[in-house]
Structure formats: structure tokens, C-alpha cells
Amino acid sequence: MTATIEIGFIGLGTMGTPMALNLLKAGTPLVVWNRSKHRSDNLAAAGARVVDHPIDVFARCRTVILMLADEQAMDAVLARGGHDFAARVCGKAIVSMGTMSPDYSRCLSDDIHAVGGVYVEAPVSGSRKPAEAGQLVAMLAGDADDVVAVRPLLAPMCRQVFECGAIPAALRMKLAVNVCLITLVTGLAEATHFAKSHNLDLTQFAAILDEGPMASDVSRIKISKLVCGDFTRQAAITDVLKNSRLVMEAARDAATSLPLMQASLALYAETEALGLGDDDMIAVIRAIEERTAGSHGKSS
Ligand SMILES: NC(=O)c1ccc[n+]([C@@H]2O[C@H](COP(=O)([O-])OP(=O)(O)OC[C@H]3O[C@@H](n4cnc5c(N)ncnc54)[C@H](OP(=O)(O)O)[C@@H]3O)[C@@H](O)[C@H]2O)c1
């Protein structure tokens, strides 16, 4: 894998666009495709070759990075289950960086290997801002040689890469990280709701959290968004709801109880039902506010 060989990149959403831009900035020649064509404009301006169909990416590139929303998007792009699947993936290395279910990933890996392709899981921790800064943390899983071959490609997007073992170990690790992230941000939203309902000085509340022992990159970004009511998306409610469901499915498979995730899942579902699916995950505060309003209604 050298810098003169074109690399494919499919999925130019909130995460994929800054990730692909960082690859280009580092001199990686990219061939890109996105379902909604206008989202390729920034990449074209930065020097990527934009093609009209995913098949053109697979035809040109031996390595194709996918940063797609979910399993349906993956299957659509790979033409999985159709005649074109083998033609797209045979002899190719498919690197999936989105968050999918570990079971799905294991089956996909089997299917790709069965037709002579290579598959590497490379989910990432970090949302839009770390993606823009090339500061994601990647988790890799796959056959050892494939992981070694793919690892250098990720350097412009990531500050650290961890090798987790065989598929689906990277996705299992990613879900464990998500338990921490989702419950942390839900907790910040609930704490902000508490502070608001006691008419506390929210600027001071944020400053105390930022200076205190629990502060982290995530808490600083999210508390500032919560205090200003800036719901611009870094990680969408719909995506966090999807990820919460993936965590709960995996927990059920392992007969594991996750009470905080259970509560979070319900709140993200309620937030989406309020029509806030495209907003940032901090919009979960709206579902918490609704519950407060509902409990006042009951007591009056
Ligand atoms: N945002 C985060 O903080 C974050 C962090 C770590 C991991 N992740 C994971 O990374 C993945 C991408 O996240 P994101 O925030 O970038 O999501 P996003 O902004 O919603 O982008 C999703 C991408 O998938 C494409 N897509 C969706 N359905 C498709 C289909 N049926 N066929 C072809 N393409 C399809 C979208 O194309 P269109 O542009 O046409 O819609 C878009 O390029 C997800 O698995 C997410 O869980 C997200």
C-alpha cells in the first residue's frame, strides 16, 4: 500500500468527509463516492476523484474504506446478496470504519472471504471534531497480515490505533466504548437539566465541571453545547439511538444487564420521537425536559 496507489472512500457524511479530507491532505490519492452527490463537492475541490457509482470505486481501487451509516448502507454499497457482490470485493481489501453489529460484521467477513476478498474492521472513537483534527482512535480487527497492511493507511485520520484481535473484536470494543460515551453524555444532559431547574448559573456550572476531576474532551465540548443550546450535530440522535440498540443487542447475547444503557436507550428513542433525530446527541435533554413536564402534569 503506497501513496501512489488510489484508495477508495465511500460514505462522506459527518465523519467520512473530514476523514477523507485528512487522507487527501496527507497525500493519499482518493477515489470517492457518496449516495448524495453534493456531499462529494468538498472532496472534489480538495483533489479527490469523484465517481458516479460505487462500482467505479471498486473497479479502480484495491483498498476501499467504507464510512457508512449502518448495515443496510453497507449491503447496498457492496451489492451484498446480488450478482455484483463478488465482482466488487474479490481481490479487494474492504475496511469498514462505521459502527455495525458484531454479528453482522462476522457474517460479512465470511461472505467477503468466501469470494476472495479481505475484510478489516476499523471502527473509531471520537466524533466530528476529532475527525476534523485527525485525532480519532481506531480499533482494528481482522487477520493479522491484513491488519498490518491496513494500519498505516489510517495514520492521517487517527492519533492512536489499537489492534483488538480477530473479527468482531474491534466492534465489540467499540460498543464497550460507546457504553461509556452514551451514558456520560446522557449524564451531562441530566446534570444540566438539574442545574437549570434550580436556576443555577449555567456558565459557572460549566466552568466548575471543566475545572473539576471529571472533565474530558467530550465533557468540555458537550457541556458548552448544552449551556448555549447549540444542537448542531456532531453525533446525531438517530445514530446514537442505533448505537444504543447495538449495545443492548450485544448485551442480550451475552446475558449482560446494562441498566444505565437501558435508561439511555429509552431517552434517545423519546428524543427521536420528538422529531430531533438529526440534532446532536445533547438534544437528549429535550426528552428529559419532557419527562419533567409530564410528571408536573400528573401531580397537578
Ligand atoms: N458521528 C459520530 O460521532 C460517530 C463517531 C464514531 C463512529 N460513528 C459511526 O460512523 C458511521 C458514520 O457516521 P456519520 O456520523 O458520518 O453518519 P452520517 O453523517 O449519517 O453519514 C452516513 C453516510 O452513510 C451514507 N448512507 C446511508 N445510507 C446509505 C445507503 N443506503 N446507501 C449508500 N450510502 C448510504 C450516507 O450517504 P448520504 O450522504 O447520501 O446520506 C452518508 O455518507 C456510523 O456507523 C456511526 O455510527 C459516528
Ligand as a Chemical Component Dictionary entry (heavy atoms), coordinates in Angstrom:
data_LIG
# 
_chem_comp.id                   LIG 
_chem_comp.type                 NON-POLYMER 
_chem_comp.pdbx_formal_charge   0 
_chem_comp.three_letter_code    LIG 
# 
loop_
_chem_comp_atom.comp_id 
_chem_comp_atom.atom_id 
_chem_comp_atom.alt_atom_id 
_chem_comp_atom.type_symbol 
_chem_comp_atom.charge 
_chem_comp_atom.model_Cartn_x 
_chem_comp_atom.model_Cartn_y 
_chem_comp_atom.model_Cartn_z 
_chem_comp_atom.pdbx_ordinal 
LIG N1  N1  N 0  -20.830 10.904 14.252 1  
LIG C1  C1  C 0  -20.091 10.333 15.194 2  
LIG O1  O1  O 0  -19.787 10.935 16.233 3  
LIG C2  C2  C 0  -19.545 8.939  15.015 4  
LIG C3  C3  C 0  -18.411 8.581  15.750 5  
LIG C4  C4  C 0  -17.870 7.296  15.586 6  
LIG C5  C5  C 0  -18.489 6.403  14.721 7  
LIG N2  N2  N 1  -19.606 6.780  14.030 8  
LIG C6  C6  C 0  -20.197 5.781  13.123 9  
LIG O2  O2  O 0  -19.683 6.059  11.825 10 
LIG C7  C7  C 0  -20.697 5.826  10.834 11 
LIG C8  C8  C 0  -20.946 7.118  10.069 12 
LIG O3  O3  O 0  -21.382 8.112  10.982 13 
LIG P1  P1  P 0  -21.726 9.612  10.495 14 
LIG O4  O4  O 0  -21.953 10.394 11.740 15 
LIG O5  O5  O -1 -20.733 10.084 9.490  16 
LIG O6  O6  O 0  -23.131 9.341  9.776  17 
LIG P2  P2  P 0  -23.878 10.239 8.667  18 
LIG O7  O7  O 0  -23.452 11.648 8.736  19 
LIG O8  O8  O 0  -25.322 9.917  8.798  20 
LIG O9  O9  O 0  -23.323 9.630  7.274  21 
LIG C9  C9  C 0  -23.742 8.346  6.873  22 
LIG C10 C10 C 0  -23.181 8.024  5.497  23 
LIG O10 O10 O 0  -23.783 6.785  5.059  24 
LIG C11 C11 C 0  -24.379 7.007  3.766  25 
LIG N3  N3  N 0  -25.538 6.133  3.570  26 
LIG C12 C12 C 0  -26.595 5.957  4.399  27 
LIG N4  N4  N 0  -27.456 5.057  3.881  28 
LIG C13 C13 C 0  -26.935 4.676  2.678  29 
LIG C14 C14 C 0  -27.355 3.768  1.665  30 
LIG N5  N5  N 0  -28.485 3.058  1.787  31 
LIG N6  N6  N 0  -26.573 3.631  0.568  32 
LIG C15 C15 C 0  -25.420 4.326  0.451  33 
LIG N7  N7  N 0  -24.962 5.204  1.378  34 
LIG C16 C16 C 0  -25.722 5.375  2.479  35 
LIG C17 C17 C 0  -24.767 8.466  3.784  36 
LIG O11 O11 O 0  -24.999 8.926  2.474  37 
LIG P3  P3  P 0  -25.911 10.250 2.220  38 
LIG O12 O12 O 0  -24.979 11.415 2.351  39 
LIG O13 O13 O 0  -26.466 10.066 0.875  40 
LIG O14 O14 O 0  -26.987 10.237 3.295  41 
LIG C18 C18 C 0  -23.530 9.084  4.430  42 
LIG O15 O15 O 0  -22.468 9.163  3.539  43 
LIG C19 C19 C 0  -21.908 5.291  11.598 44 
LIG O16 O16 O 0  -21.868 3.887  11.606 45 
LIG C20 C20 C 0  -21.700 5.827  13.001 46 
LIG O17 O17 O 0  -22.325 5.002  13.975 47 
LIG C21 C21 C 0  -20.134 8.029  14.139 48 
# 
loop_
_chem_comp_bond.comp_id 
_chem_comp_bond.atom_id_1 
_chem_comp_bond.atom_id_2 
_chem_comp_bond.value_order 
_chem_comp_bond.pdbx_ordinal 
LIG N1  C1  SING 1  
LIG C1  O1  DOUB 2  
LIG C1  C2  SING 3  
LIG C2  C3  SING 4  
LIG C2  C21 DOUB 5  
LIG C3  C4  DOUB 6  
LIG C4  C5  SING 7  
LIG C5  N2  DOUB 8  
LIG N2  C6  SING 9  
LIG N2  C21 SING 10 
LIG C6  O2  SING 11 
LIG C6  C20 SING 12 
LIG O2  C7  SING 13 
LIG C7  C8  SING 14 
LIG C7  C19 SING 15 
LIG C8  O3  SING 16 
LIG O3  P1  SING 17 
LIG P1  O4  DOUB 18 
LIG P1  O5  SING 19 
LIG P1  O6  SING 20 
LIG O6  P2  SING 21 
LIG P2  O7  DOUB 22 
LIG P2  O8  SING 23 
LIG P2  O9  SING 24 
LIG O9  C9  SING 25 
LIG C9  C10 SING 26 
LIG C10 O10 SING 27 
LIG C10 C18 SING 28 
LIG O10 C11 SING 29 
LIG C11 N3  SING 30 
LIG C11 C17 SING 31 
LIG N3  C12 SING 32 
LIG N3  C16 SING 33 
LIG C12 N4  DOUB 34 
LIG N4  C13 SING 35 
LIG C13 C14 SING 36 
LIG C13 C16 DOUB 37 
LIG C14 N5  SING 38 
LIG C14 N6  DOUB 39 
LIG N6  C15 SING 40 
LIG C15 N7  DOUB 41 
LIG N7  C16 SING 42 
LIG C17 O11 SING 43 
LIG C17 C18 SING 44 
LIG O11 P3  SING 45 
LIG P3  O12 DOUB 46 
LIG P3  O13 SING 47 
LIG P3  O14 SING 48 
LIG C18 O15 SING 49 
LIG C19 O16 SING 50 
LIG C19 C20 SING 51 
LIG C20 O17 SING 52 
# 
